[in-house]
Amino acid sequence: AVGVKMAMKRIVVRGKVQDDKYVMAEIEALMMFDHPHIVTLEEFFTRKNLACIILEIAPGGNLEMMISAHDSEVSEAFIKIAFHQLLSAVNYCHGLGFAHRDINPSNILVFNDNLVKLADFGLCCRCVEENTRKPIMCMDYLGQETYLAPEVKLLKPFHSKPADVWSVGCILFFMVNRVNPPNKETELFQLLEMAQNEQQTLNEVNNFK
């Protein structure tokens, strides 16, 4: 419509746009999505190595900007609303067979005090096979590190849906504490490595501290 402001995501790739799995996955997902808490795709066009994705614009910027701008704690009412809406959006994506894989505060758009939307599906992928709905294992180390699930950092095959849910939990931590979640190797990562190792000796277990 004339006079309506929109946001444009401009992506330049090597080779042809049609051969870039990330760009094509993002476009495919956005074309399928119709959810009140997922950013709306208005239009897109491609040309050789260029893709332009036209999206609705968020007056309030993103969640990271909003939290940083507050001198005091964010209201509990907003946190409850935003968390519920984000969970709804992620559950919808998973129901259609997509995982976001990059859920972090900069990818959550704020429209007003009662409305947030999940955005930037540039790293999304199919998490189940279309016909059989069998889970697809991932191996990609992608996303903002402080919001990645521990299993992603192990560089072993993992399920992307639970990894998304971990990231949503990190968003809740960020909204409540106004800082990013801790990002360091802890006993949790060591325990995960042990659990995923098929053969453990008694000495190896005893040496875990």
Secondary structure, DSSP 8 states (H G I E B T S, - for coil): -TT--EEEEEEE-SS-GGG-HHHHHHHHHHHH---TTB--EEEEEEETTEEEEEEE--TT-BHHHHHHH-SS---HHHHHHHHHHHHHHHHHHHHTTEE-----GGGEEEEETTEEEE---TT-EE-B-TTT--B-EE----S-GGGS-HHHHTTS-EEHHHHHHHHHHHHHHHHHHSS----S--HHHHHHHHHH-S---HHHHHT--
